[in-house]
Amino acid sequence: MRIRVGVVGCGAVAQIMHLPYLRTLSELFELTALCDLSPGLLDRLGPRYGVPPERRFTDFRALLDTDLDAVLVLNSGSHAPAVLAALAAGKHVFTEKPLCFTQREAGEIERAAAAAGRVVMVGYMKRFDPGFRHGANLVGKLTSPRYAQITVLHPSEQQYFDIHGVERCDDVPDATLRALRQATADLLDEAVGSVGDALRFVYDDVFLGSMVHDTNVLRALLGAPRHVALTEIWPPGSTAPTVTTVLEHDDDLRTLFTWTYLDEVRDYAEEIAVFAPTGRVRIQFASPFLKHWPTPVVTQSMEDGALVERRVQVSFDEAFQAELRAFHDCAAHGAPVLTDVADARADIALLQRIFAAHDPAGLGGEAALLR
């Protein structure tokens, strides 16, 4: 069964991943409409994907008035307005992470999805990665894991945009951009308090833009931590920050999570590792902008008194394509949603706790999040 889909937001992730895979999966999806704030970008992408001018929109509400079954929400800023409008219009929704900026928005989406009886799936593509799934199975077999470590070395993204020839047009009206920036600033103040532009950038761009993937896979592997022991964000005021946090789980398990922006060295590195007395599992992700790049899983254990190390590459299947297949199965056949609104809401809550533990302006740590 093919489902008719419209895409809201035609930026980098749409151009690199979602639009090409919607076309590849033409037996599952019929792309019928596009929406972006940039008319020029719509004029460039519309012919490429066979979307005629009358089905290209700069307002997502106009797109929702067309005969769609589902909407992919891929725009910048909070996805809550488009997701809520799509649910009110009776559409199934796939939305890129982050679902939204605040727990209030997540609660509104959760209630709206239940009332509409429609699917909302959040784009945590790592959960559909064959390597991650293999590694998660191995982590589940570890006895009494004691220590987990997440390390992300993040270079500039522009190199990947150049590889894929990402299209950009500088024709969005200034008034529209100002309104979007103000709405984002208001939501960030609601999420983490009035912390200043530099820390607001860190929460928006680093926490919600990247670290949210790692909190999601961490919770899938080990469950949610019960306490945030500490968080450091340095250098102060930097637009190329490093974040380190220590998370406490039950059973004396700790996670050390470091995310750092190192723009010039062209080597994206991301690893989540879980260590137990009798075994170690390392799941190693490539850049999310490299297609069909395998996710190696490295294990260590003792066998007959000898240290044995194995490195497995499970598959070249692309995680972004796999999650779209899963979305179709949910929307067309009622399959359970793995990465649902509750899952995304838990990530937002954890990221707020991590951010609050930095407490740069006397925000009161985790207790402040009770407001």
The 8 nearest C-alpha neighbors of each residue, nearest first, counted from 0:
[[1, 27, 2, 331, 26, 28, 332, 327],
 [2, 0, 27, 28, 26, 29, 3, 25],
 [1, 3, 28, 68, 29, 4, 27, 0],
 [4, 2, 29, 67, 68, 28, 30, 31],
 [5, 3, 69, 30, 70, 67, 31, 68],
 [4, 6, 32, 70, 33, 31, 30, 71],
 [5, 7, 71, 33, 70, 34, 72, 8],
 [8, 6, 34, 72, 73, 74, 71, 35],
 [9, 7, 74, 73, 35, 34, 10, 6],
 [8, 10, 13, 35, 14, 7, 11, 74],
 [11, 9, 13, 12, 8, 14, 74, 73],
 [10, 12, 14, 13, 15, 165, 9, 160],
 [13, 11, 15, 14, 16, 10, 17, 73],
 [14, 12, 17, 9, 11, 10, 18, 16],
 [13, 15, 11, 12, 18, 16, 10, 9],
 [16, 14, 12, 13, 11, 163, 17, 19],
 [17, 15, 13, 12, 19, 14, 18, 20],
 [16, 18, 13, 20, 19, 21, 14, 15],
 [17, 19, 21, 20, 13, 14, 16, 22],
 [20, 18, 22, 21, 17, 16, 23, 15],
 [21, 19, 23, 22, 17, 18, 24, 320],
 [20, 22, 24, 18, 23, 19, 17, 28],
 [21, 23, 20, 25, 19, 24, 18, 30],
 [24, 22, 20, 21, 25, 19, 26, 18],
 [25, 23, 21, 22, 26, 27, 20, 28],
 [26, 24, 28, 22, 27, 23, 29, 21],
 [25, 27, 24, 28, 1, 0, 29, 23],
 [28, 26, 1, 25, 24, 0, 2, 327],
 [29, 27, 1, 2, 25, 3, 26, 21],
 [28, 30, 3, 31, 2, 4, 25, 1],
 [31, 29, 4, 3, 5, 32, 28, 21],
 [30, 32, 5, 4, 29, 50, 3, 54],
 [33, 31, 5, 54, 55, 50, 30, 6],
 [34, 32, 55, 6, 5, 7, 56, 54],
 [33, 35, 56, 7, 57, 55, 8, 59],
 [36, 34, 8, 57, 37, 9, 7, 56],
 [35, 37, 57, 171, 38, 34, 58, 8],
 [36, 38, 171, 35, 40, 39, 170, 41],
 [39, 37, 41, 40, 42, 36, 57, 35],
 [40, 38, 42, 41, 37, 168, 43, 170],
 [39, 41, 43, 37, 42, 38, 168, 44],
 [40, 42, 38, 44, 39, 43, 45, 55],
 [43, 41, 39, 40, 45, 44, 38, 46],
 [44, 42, 40, 41, 45, 39, 46, 47],
 [43, 45, 47, 41, 46, 42, 40, 48],
 [44, 46, 50, 47, 48, 41, 42, 43],
 [47, 45, 49, 48, 44, 50, 43, 51],
 [48, 46, 44, 45, 49, 43, 50, 42],
 [49, 47, 46, 45, 50, 44, 22, 30],
 [48, 50, 46, 47, 45, 51, 30, 31],
 [49, 51, 45, 48, 46, 32, 31, 54],
 [50, 52, 54, 53, 49, 45, 55, 46],
 [53, 51, 55, 54, 50, 45, 42, 56],
 [52, 54, 51, 55, 56, 50, 32, 33],
 [55, 53, 32, 52, 51, 50, 56, 33],
 [54, 56, 33, 52, 53, 34, 32, 41],
 [57, 55, 34, 58, 62, 33, 54, 35],
 [56, 58, 36, 35, 34, 59, 38, 37],
 [59, 57, 60, 56, 61, 34, 62, 36],
 [60, 58, 62, 61, 34, 63, 7, 57],
 [59, 61, 63, 62, 58, 64, 84, 81],
 [62, 60, 64, 59, 63, 58, 56, 65],
 [61, 63, 59, 60, 64, 65, 56, 32],
 [64, 62, 60, 61, 65, 59, 85, 88],
 [63, 65, 61, 62, 60, 66, 88, 67],
 [66, 64, 63, 62, 67, 61, 32, 54],
 [67, 65, 64, 68, 3, 63, 31, 62],
 [68, 66, 3, 4, 69, 65, 5, 90],
 [67, 69, 3, 90, 2, 4, 91, 66],
 [68, 70, 91, 4, 90, 92, 67, 3],
 [71, 69, 5, 92, 4, 6, 72, 93],
 [70, 72, 6, 93, 94, 92, 7, 73],
 [73, 71, 94, 7, 74, 70, 93, 6],
 [74, 72, 8, 95, 7, 94, 71, 13],
 [75, 73, 8, 72, 7, 76, 78, 9],
 [76, 74, 77, 73, 8, 78, 10, 179],
 [77, 75, 183, 78, 74, 179, 99, 180],
 [76, 78, 99, 79, 100, 75, 183, 98],
 [77, 79, 99, 81, 98, 80, 82, 76],
 [78, 80, 82, 77, 99, 81, 83, 104],
 [81, 79, 83, 82, 78, 84, 77, 85],
 [82, 80, 84, 83, 79, 78, 85, 72],
 [81, 83, 79, 85, 84, 80, 78, 86],
 [82, 84, 86, 80, 85, 81, 79, 108],
 [85, 83, 87, 81, 86, 82, 80, 88],
 [86, 84, 88, 82, 90, 87, 83, 81],
 [85, 87, 89, 83, 88, 90, 84, 115],
 [88, 86, 84, 85, 89, 83, 115, 111],
 [87, 89, 85, 86, 90, 84, 63, 64],
 [88, 90, 86, 87, 115, 85, 91, 117],
 [91, 89, 69, 85, 86, 68, 88, 92],
 [90, 92, 69, 118, 117, 119, 70, 68],
 [93, 91, 119, 70, 69, 118, 71, 94],
 [92, 94, 71, 120, 119, 121, 72, 70],
 [95, 93, 72, 121, 71, 122, 73, 92],
 [94, 96, 122, 73, 121, 97, 72, 98],
 [97, 95, 98, 122, 121, 94, 123, 208],
 [96, 98, 99, 207, 95, 208, 100, 211],
 [97, 99, 96, 78, 343, 121, 94, 95],
 [100, 98, 77, 97, 78, 79, 101, 104],
 [99, 101, 77, 186, 190, 187, 102, 97],
 [102, 100, 190, 103, 104, 99, 105, 347],
 [101, 103, 105, 104, 106, 344, 347, 348],
 [104, 102, 106, 101, 105, 107, 100, 108],
 [105, 103, 107, 106, 101, 102, 108, 79],
 [106, 104, 102, 108, 107, 103, 344, 109],
 [107, 105, 109, 103, 104, 108, 102, 110],
 [108, 106, 104, 110, 105, 109, 111, 103],
 [107, 109, 111, 105, 106, 110, 112, 83],
 [108, 110, 106, 112, 107, 111, 340, 105],
 [109, 111, 113, 107, 108, 112, 114, 106],
 [110, 112, 108, 114, 113, 109, 115, 107],
 [113, 111, 115, 109, 114, 110, 117, 116],
 [112, 114, 116, 110, 111, 115, 109, 117],
 [113, 115, 111, 112, 116, 110, 117, 109],
 [116, 114, 112, 117, 113, 111, 86, 89],
 [115, 117, 113, 114, 112, 118, 89, 111],
 [118, 116, 91, 115, 112, 119, 90, 86],
 [117, 119, 91, 92, 330, 120, 112, 329],
 [120, 118, 92, 93, 339, 91, 117, 340],
 [119, 121, 93, 339, 338, 94, 118, 92],
 [122, 120, 94, 338, 95, 339, 93, 123],
 [123, 121, 95, 96, 124, 94, 120, 93],
 [122, 124, 125, 126, 121, 212, 96, 338],
 [123, 125, 126, 318, 127, 319, 122, 322],
 [126, 124, 128, 127, 123, 318, 131, 216],
 [125, 127, 124, 128, 123, 131, 216, 132],
 [128, 126, 125, 318, 124, 322, 321, 129],
 [127, 129, 318, 125, 131, 130, 126, 132],
 [130, 128, 132, 131, 313, 133, 314, 127],
 [131, 129, 294, 133, 132, 128, 313, 134],
 [130, 132, 134, 128, 133, 129, 135, 282],
 [131, 133, 135, 129, 134, 130, 128, 136],
 [134, 132, 130, 136, 131, 135, 129, 137],
 [133, 135, 131, 137, 136, 132, 296, 130],
 [136, 134, 138, 132, 137, 133, 131, 220],
 [135, 137, 139, 133, 134, 138, 132, 140],
 [136, 138, 134, 140, 139, 135, 133, 141],
 [139, 137, 135, 141, 140, 136, 134, 280],
 [138, 140, 136, 137, 141, 135, 220, 142],
 [139, 141, 137, 138, 142, 136, 135, 278],
 [142, 140, 138, 139, 144, 143, 275, 278],
 [141, 143, 144, 140, 275, 277, 276, 278],
 [142, 144, 275, 145, 141, 276, 250, 252],
 [145, 143, 275, 274, 142, 146, 141, 252],
 [144, 146, 252, 275, 274, 143, 251, 253],
 [147, 145, 253, 274, 252, 254, 273, 144],
 [148, 146, 273, 254, 272, 274, 253, 255],
 [147, 149, 255, 272, 254, 271, 256, 150],
 [150, 148, 271, 256, 270, 257, 255, 272],
 [149, 151, 257, 270, 269, 258, 256, 148],
 [150, 152, 269, 258, 268, 153, 259, 257],
 [153, 151, 268, 259, 267, 260, 258, 269],
 [152, 154, 260, 267, 261, 151, 259, 155],
 [155, 153, 262, 261, 267, 260, 263, 265],
 [154, 156, 262, 157, 158, 263, 153, 261],
 [157, 155, 158, 159, 154, 160, 153, 262],
 [156, 158, 160, 159, 155, 161, 162, 154],
 [159, 157, 161, 156, 160, 162, 155, 265],
 [160, 158, 162, 161, 157, 156, 288, 163],
 [159, 161, 157, 165, 163, 162, 158, 164],
 [162, 160, 164, 158, 159, 163, 157, 165],
 [163, 161, 159, 160, 164, 158, 165, 157],
 [162, 164, 160, 161, 165, 15, 159, 14],
 [163, 165, 161, 162, 160, 166, 159, 15],
 [166, 164, 160, 163, 11, 14, 161, 167],
 [165, 167, 164, 168, 40, 10, 11, 14],
 [168, 166, 40, 165, 169, 10, 39, 37],
 [169, 167, 170, 40, 39, 37, 166, 171],
 [170, 168, 171, 167, 37, 39, 172, 40],
 [169, 171, 168, 37, 172, 39, 38, 36],
 [170, 172, 37, 36, 169, 173, 175, 176],
 [173, 171, 175, 174, 170, 176, 36, 37],
 [174, 172, 176, 175, 177, 171, 170, 178],
 [173, 175, 177, 172, 176, 178, 171, 179],
 [176, 174, 178, 172, 173, 177, 179, 171],
 [175, 177, 179, 173, 178, 174, 180, 172],
 [178, 176, 174, 180, 179, 175, 181, 173],
 [177, 179, 181, 175, 176, 180, 182, 174],
 [180, 178, 176, 182, 177, 181, 183, 175],
 [181, 179, 183, 177, 182, 178, 184, 176],
 [180, 182, 184, 178, 183, 179, 177, 185],
 [181, 183, 179, 185, 184, 180, 178, 186],
 [182, 184, 180, 186, 181, 185, 76, 187],
 [185, 183, 181, 187, 186, 182, 180, 188],
 [186, 184, 188, 182, 183, 187, 181, 189],
 [185, 187, 189, 183, 188, 184, 190, 182],
 [188, 186, 190, 184, 189, 185, 191, 183],
 [189, 187, 192, 193, 185, 186, 190, 191],
 [188, 190, 186, 187, 192, 191, 185, 101],
 [189, 191, 187, 101, 188, 186, 192, 100],
 [192, 190, 188, 189, 187, 351, 193, 355],
 [191, 193, 188, 194, 189, 190, 187, 362],
 [194, 192, 188, 195, 191, 187, 189, 199],
 [195, 193, 192, 198, 199, 196, 360, 191],
 [196, 194, 197, 198, 193, 199, 200, 192],
 [195, 197, 199, 198, 200, 194, 236, 201],
 [198, 196, 236, 200, 199, 195, 201, 237],
 [199, 197, 201, 200, 196, 195, 194, 202],
 [198, 200, 196, 202, 197, 201, 195, 203],
 [201, 199, 203, 197, 198, 202, 204, 196],
 [202, 200, 198, 205, 204, 199, 203, 206],
 [201, 203, 206, 199, 200, 205, 204, 207],
 [204, 202, 200, 207, 201, 205, 206, 199],
 [203, 205, 208, 201, 200, 202, 207, 206],
 [206, 204, 201, 208, 209, 202, 207, 203],
 [205, 207, 202, 210, 208, 209, 211, 203],
 [208, 206, 203, 211, 205, 209, 97, 204],
 [207, 209, 204, 205, 206, 203, 210, 211],
 [208, 210, 205, 211, 206, 207, 212, 204],
 [209, 211, 206, 213, 212, 205, 207, 214],
 [210, 212, 214, 207, 209, 213, 206, 215],
 [213, 211, 215, 210, 214, 209, 123, 216],
 [214, 212, 216, 215, 210, 211, 217, 149],
 [213, 215, 217, 211, 216, 212, 218, 346],
 [214, 216, 212, 213, 218, 217, 346, 211],
 [215, 217, 219, 213, 218, 214, 220, 212],
 [218, 216, 214, 220, 219, 215, 221, 213],
 [217, 219, 222, 223, 221, 215, 220, 216],
 [220, 218, 216, 217, 222, 221, 215, 135],
 [219, 221, 217, 218, 135, 216, 222, 138],
 [222, 220, 218, 217, 219, 223, 224, 248],
 [223, 221, 218, 219, 220, 224, 217, 248],
 [222, 224, 218, 225, 221, 248, 217, 349],
 [225, 223, 248, 247, 226, 246, 222, 249],
 [224, 226, 248, 247, 223, 249, 227, 246],
 [225, 227, 247, 224, 246, 228, 248, 352],
 [228, 226, 246, 229, 353, 247, 245, 356],
 [227, 229, 245, 246, 226, 247, 230, 356],
 [230, 228, 245, 244, 356, 227, 357, 231],
 [229, 231, 244, 357, 356, 243, 353, 245],
 [230, 232, 243, 357, 242, 244, 233, 229],
 [233, 231, 242, 241, 234, 243, 240, 230],
 [234, 232, 235, 241, 240, 231, 242, 237],
 [233, 235, 237, 240, 236, 232, 241, 239],
 [236, 234, 233, 237, 232, 197, 240, 198],
 [235, 237, 197, 234, 238, 198, 233, 240],
 [236, 238, 239, 240, 234, 235, 197, 233],
 [237, 239, 240, 236, 197, 200, 201, 260],
 [240, 238, 237, 260, 241, 261, 259, 262],
 [241, 239, 237, 233, 238, 260, 259, 234],
 [240, 242, 259, 233, 258, 232, 260, 243],
 [243, 241, 232, 258, 257, 231, 259, 240],
 [244, 242, 257, 231, 256, 230, 258, 232],
 [243, 245, 230, 256, 229, 255, 231, 246],
 [246, 244, 255, 228, 229, 254, 227, 256],
 [245, 247, 227, 254, 253, 228, 224, 226],
 [248, 246, 253, 226, 224, 225, 227, 252],
 [249, 247, 224, 252, 225, 253, 251, 246],
 [248, 250, 251, 252, 247, 225, 224, 253],
 [251, 249, 252, 248, 143, 145, 144, 253],
 [252, 250, 249, 248, 253, 145, 247, 146],
 [251, 253, 145, 248, 146, 250, 249, 247],
 [254, 252, 247, 146, 246, 248, 147, 251],
 [255, 253, 147, 246, 148, 245, 146, 256],
 [254, 256, 245, 148, 244, 149, 147, 246],
 [257, 255, 149, 244, 243, 148, 150, 254],
 [258, 256, 243, 150, 242, 149, 151, 259],
 [259, 257, 151, 242, 241, 150, 152, 243],
 [258, 260, 241, 152, 153, 240, 151, 242],
 [259, 261, 153, 239, 262, 240, 154, 152],
 [262, 260, 154, 153, 263, 259, 152, 264],
 [261, 263, 154, 155, 260, 264, 153, 265],
 [262, 264, 261, 265, 154, 155, 266, 260],
 [265, 263, 266, 262, 154, 261, 267, 155],
 [266, 264, 263, 154, 267, 262, 155, 158],
 [265, 267, 264, 268, 154, 153, 152, 286],
 [268, 266, 153, 286, 152, 154, 285, 265],
 [267, 269, 152, 151, 266, 285, 270, 153],
 [270, 268, 151, 284, 150, 283, 152, 285],
 [271, 269, 283, 150, 282, 149, 284, 272],
 [270, 272, 149, 282, 148, 281, 150, 283],
 [271, 273, 281, 148, 147, 280, 282, 270],
 [272, 274, 147, 280, 279, 146, 281, 148],
 [273, 275, 279, 146, 144, 147, 145, 278],
 [274, 276, 144, 278, 145, 277, 279, 143],
 [277, 275, 278, 274, 144, 145, 143, 142],
 [278, 276, 275, 300, 142, 301, 279, 141],
 [279, 277, 300, 275, 299, 276, 274, 141],
 [278, 280, 274, 299, 298, 273, 275, 300],
 [279, 281, 298, 273, 272, 297, 138, 274],
 [280, 282, 272, 297, 296, 271, 283, 298],
 [283, 281, 296, 271, 270, 272, 134, 295],
 [282, 284, 270, 295, 294, 269, 281, 296],
 [285, 283, 294, 269, 270, 282, 286, 268],
 [284, 286, 287, 268, 267, 294, 292, 269],
 [285, 287, 288, 267, 289, 284, 268, 269],
 [286, 288, 289, 285, 290, 284, 292, 125],
 [289, 287, 286, 159, 290, 15, 16, 12],
 [290, 288, 287, 286, 292, 291, 285, 159],
 [289, 291, 292, 288, 317, 287, 16, 319],
 [292, 290, 317, 315, 316, 293, 289, 318],
 [291, 293, 290, 289, 315, 285, 294, 317],
 [294, 292, 315, 314, 295, 312, 291, 130],
 [293, 295, 130, 284, 283, 312, 296, 285],
 [296, 294, 312, 283, 311, 293, 130, 282],
 [295, 297, 282, 311, 281, 310, 134, 283],
 [298, 296, 310, 281, 309, 280, 295, 311],
 [299, 297, 280, 309, 279, 308, 281, 310],
 [298, 300, 308, 279, 307, 278, 309, 280],
 [301, 299, 278, 307, 306, 277, 302, 308],
 [300, 302, 306, 305, 307, 304, 303, 299],
 [301, 303, 305, 304, 306, 307, 300, 299],
 [304, 302, 305, 301, 306, 307, 300, 277],
 [303, 305, 302, 301, 306, 307, 300, 277],
 [306, 304, 302, 301, 303, 307, 300, 308],
 [305, 307, 301, 300, 302, 308, 304, 299],
 [308, 306, 300, 299, 301, 305, 302, 309],
 [307, 309, 299, 298, 306, 300, 310, 297],
 [310, 308, 298, 297, 311, 299, 307, 296],
 [309, 311, 297, 296, 295, 298, 312, 308],
 [312, 310, 296, 295, 313, 309, 297, 130],
 [313, 311, 295, 314, 293, 294, 296, 130],
 [312, 314, 130, 311, 129, 293, 315, 295],
 [313, 315, 316, 312, 293, 129, 130, 294],
 [314, 316, 291, 293, 292, 317, 313, 312],
 [317, 315, 314, 291, 318, 129, 321, 293],
 [316, 318, 291, 320, 319, 315, 321, 290],
 [317, 319, 128, 321, 127, 124, 320, 322],
 [320, 318, 322, 321, 124, 317, 323, 16],
 [319, 321, 323, 318, 317, 322, 20, 324],
 [322, 320, 318, 324, 323, 319, 127, 325],
 [321, 323, 325, 319, 324, 320, 127, 124],
 [324, 322, 326, 320, 325, 321, 327, 319],
 [325, 323, 321, 327, 322, 326, 328, 320],
 [324, 326, 322, 328, 323, 327, 321, 329],
 [327, 325, 323, 329, 328, 324, 330, 322],
 [326, 328, 330, 324, 329, 325, 331, 323],
 [327, 329, 325, 332, 326, 331, 334, 330],
 [328, 330, 334, 333, 326, 327, 332, 331],
 [331, 329, 327, 328, 333, 332, 326, 118],
 [332, 330, 328, 327, 329, 333, 0, 2],
 [333, 331, 328, 329, 334, 330, 327, 0],
 [334, 332, 329, 330, 331, 335, 328, 118],
 [333, 335, 329, 328, 332, 336, 330, 331],
 [336, 334, 329, 337, 333, 328, 339, 118],
 [337, 335, 339, 338, 329, 120, 334, 118],
 [336, 338, 339, 335, 120, 342, 126, 325],
 [339, 337, 121, 336, 120, 342, 123, 340],
 [338, 340, 120, 342, 341, 336, 337, 121],
 [339, 341, 343, 342, 344, 109, 119, 105],
 [342, 340, 344, 343, 339, 345, 109, 105],
 [341, 343, 339, 345, 340, 344, 338, 346],
 [344, 342, 340, 346, 345, 341, 98, 339],
 [343, 345, 341, 347, 346, 342, 105, 340],
 [344, 346, 348, 342, 343, 347, 349, 341],
 [347, 345, 349, 343, 348, 344, 350, 215],
 [346, 348, 344, 350, 345, 349, 351, 343],
 [347, 349, 345, 351, 346, 350, 344, 352],
 [350, 348, 352, 346, 351, 347, 345, 353],
 [351, 349, 353, 347, 352, 348, 354, 346],
 [350, 352, 354, 348, 349, 353, 355, 347],
 [351, 353, 349, 355, 350, 365, 354, 356],
 [354, 352, 350, 356, 351, 355, 227, 349],
 [353, 355, 351, 356, 352, 357, 350, 230],
 [354, 356, 364, 352, 358, 357, 353, 365],
 [357, 355, 364, 358, 353, 230, 354, 229],
 [356, 358, 230, 355, 354, 359, 231, 229],
 [359, 357, 355, 356, 362, 361, 364, 360],
 [358, 360, 357, 361, 362, 194, 355, 356],
 [361, 359, 362, 358, 194, 363, 357, 193],
 [360, 362, 363, 358, 359, 364, 357, 355],
 [363, 361, 358, 360, 364, 367, 355, 359],
 [362, 364, 367, 361, 366, 358, 365, 355],
 [365, 363, 355, 356, 366, 358, 367, 362],
 [364, 366, 367, 352, 368, 355, 356, 363],
 [365, 367, 368, 364, 369, 363, 370, 355],
 [368, 366, 363, 369, 365, 364, 370, 362],
 [367, 369, 370, 366, 365, 352, 351, 364],
 [368, 370, 367, 366, 365, 363, 364, 352],
 [369, 368, 367, 366, 189, 190, 192, 365]]
